[in-house]
Amino acid sequence: MDRQKRVTAIVGTYRKGGIIDAAVDEILASARDQGALAEKIYLTDACIEFCTNCRTCAGQPGQERGRCPLSDDMAGILDKIEQSDALVLASPMNFGTVTAVMKRFIERLICYAYWPWGAAAPRKRKKKGTRRAVVVVSSAAPALLARLTTRITGLLKQALSLMGAETAGVLFIGLAARKPHQDIGVLARRKARILGRKLVQ
């Protein structure tokens, strides 16, 4: 009998029940319909300290992630990610990039790179993606304009790559600031359901 697949969503929104939340819920519901176990982690609910750039984690050799000396929730979140078969990384766009809580999370992913003192640049520990992933972004600007003029999608893909994930799809929802409580729309909902299936098939 096949093992039940696990999908973990890391959500960097400040507004629970908003567009990002609704899109992620559709993806996870679709994955559950395929028999997967799905969990959503709000970064605003977690204690994640700022990276101090001490390079302790990055200086540890080996294929496994380096261990950070900071005592917070980050290690537990990364343990859940490593136990997952698929990931969702979701953030609204603020000032042309991810939210501050998502940026804080991404900076702490340096533990997935080997960068001893004296080396010119970091080297990824995980060479190939071992799990699928989906990127979810919302923007007040039209989706096409935002994707062409910012690096937000590339940044989230880069973070997923560090965690050993290959991006299987992107859901980018534009014009997301028309009203305080805005529906994601039929097309975005449909694509979210497709991406949820794609994560576990």
Secondary structure, 3 states (H helix, E strand, C coil): CCCCCEEEEEECCCCCCCHHHHHHHHHHHHHHHCCCEEEEEEHHHCCCCCCCCCCCCCCCCCCCCCCCCCCCCHHHHHHHHHCCCEEEEEEECECCECCHHHHHHHHHHHHHEECCCCCCCCEECCCCCCEEEEEEEECCCCHHHHHHHCCHHHHHHHHHHHCCEEEEEEEEECCCCCCCCCCCCHHHHHHHHHHHHHHHC
